[in-house]
Amino acid sequence: MKSFADKIKNAREEKKLLLRQVAAALEIDQAIISKFERGERKPSKEQVERFATFYNLDKTQLITDWLSDKIAYALYEEDNFTEVLKVAEEKARYLKNKSK
């Protein structure tokens, strides 16, 4: 299963781009992009959207990969992660309905 980091690194390598070329195009420091690609730092949603546009990747899928990575890393050491996910889903549905 590929992570967000894997996807953006693979996209860059497939296009045969150097980190500095991507950094210049996205106006993000080269060292930060390198950390994104190694999974050492998490980008903002805006940055994820910029990567999707730049690499011509499906924005919804890339955001899903990014968010699921954040959730997985927050929960992977918890024994009750399944229960936490169920409760979080219920809360998200409640908040979504409340905001309508």
KAWO-V529130 format. One record per backbone hydrogen bond with DSSP energy under -0.5 kcal/mol. CO is the residue of the C=O (numbers start at 1). NH is the residue of the N-H. E is the energy in kcal/mol with one decimal. If there is no record, write none. Layout:
# KAWO-V529130
<<CO:NH:E> <CO:NH:E>>
This chain:
# KAWO-V529130
<<3:7:-2.2> <4:8:-2.3> <5:9:-2.1> <6:10:-2.9> <7:11:-2.2> <8:12:-2.0> <9:13:-2.6> <10:14:-2.7> <11:15:-1.6> <12:17:-2.3> <13:16:-1.1> <18:21:-0.6> <18:22:-1.9> <19:23:-2.9> <20:24:-2.0> <21:25:-2.1> <22:26:-2.7> <23:27:-1.3> <23:28:-1.5> <29:33:-2.1> <30:34:-2.2> <31:35:-1.8> <32:36:-2.4> <33:37:-2.6> <34:38:-1.4> <35:39:-0.6> <35:40:-2.3> <35:41:-1.1> <36:39:-1.1> <44:48:-2.2> <45:49:-2.4> <46:50:-1.9> <47:51:-2.3> <48:52:-2.4> <49:53:-2.3> <50:54:-2.7> <51:55:-2.9> <52:56:-0.7> <52:57:-2.6> <53:56:-0.6> <58:62:-2.4> <59:63:-2.5> <60:64:-2.1> <61:65:-2.5> <62:66:-2.4> <63:67:-2.9> <64:68:-2.7> <65:69:-1.9> <66:70:-1.9> <67:71:-2.4> <68:72:-2.8> <69:73:-2.6> <70:74:-1.5> <71:75:-1.5> <72:76:-2.2> <75:78:-2.3> <78:81:-1.0> <80:84:-2.3> <81:85:-2.4> <82:86:-2.0> <83:87:-2.5> <84:88:-2.7> <85:89:-2.3> <86:90:-2.1> <87:91:-2.5> <88:92:-2.6> <89:93:-2.4> <90:94:-2.4> <91:95:-2.8> <92:96:-2.4> <93:97:-2.5> <94:98:-2.6> <95:99:-1.8> <97:100:-1.0>>
